[in-house]
Amino acid sequence: MTKKLIDITEVKVRFGEVDSMSIVWHGNYVKYLEEGRESFGQ
């Protein structure tokens, strides 16, 4: 049986990370993935 490792991380999108239409710029996704990776390791 395979053990599944799950972690949920909520990330608050900051004002400077969105454009005038409130869409997150794709270059910020890496920051969010890193926050999730750090949370998973704790």
C-alpha positions as CSV (number, residue, x, y, z in Angstrom):
1,M,0.0,0.0,0.0
2,T,1.3,3.4,-1.0
3,K,1.2,6.2,1.6
4,K,0.0,9.5,0.2
5,L,1.6,12.7,1.6
6,I,-0.7,15.7,1.4
7,D,-0.3,19.3,2.5
8,I,-2.6,22.2,1.9
9,T,-1.1,25.7,1.8
10,E,-3.2,28.9,1.4
11,V,-1.3,31.7,-0.2
12,K,-2.5,35.3,0.0
13,V,-2.0,37.0,-3.3
14,R,-0.4,40.4,-2.7
15,F,-1.4,43.6,-4.6
16,G,2.0,43.9,-6.4
17,E,1.6,40.4,-7.9
18,V,-1.5,41.1,-10.0
19,D,-2.2,43.3,-13.0
20,S,-4.9,45.9,-13.5
21,M,-7.5,43.1,-14.1
22,S,-6.5,41.3,-10.8
23,I,-4.9,38.5,-12.7
24,V,-1.7,37.0,-11.2
25,W,1.3,37.3,-13.4
26,H,2.6,33.8,-14.3
27,G,6.1,34.6,-13.1
28,N,4.8,34.6,-9.5
29,Y,3.7,31.0,-9.6
30,V,7.2,29.8,-8.7
31,K,7.0,31.8,-5.4
32,Y,3.7,30.1,-4.6
33,L,5.1,26.7,-5.4
34,E,8.1,27.4,-3.1
35,E,5.9,28.4,-0.3
36,G,4.0,25.1,-0.7
37,R,7.2,23.1,-0.8
38,E,8.5,24.8,2.4
39,S,5.2,24.1,4.2
40,F,5.2,20.5,3.1
41,G,8.7,20.0,4.6
42,Q,7.7,21.2,8.0
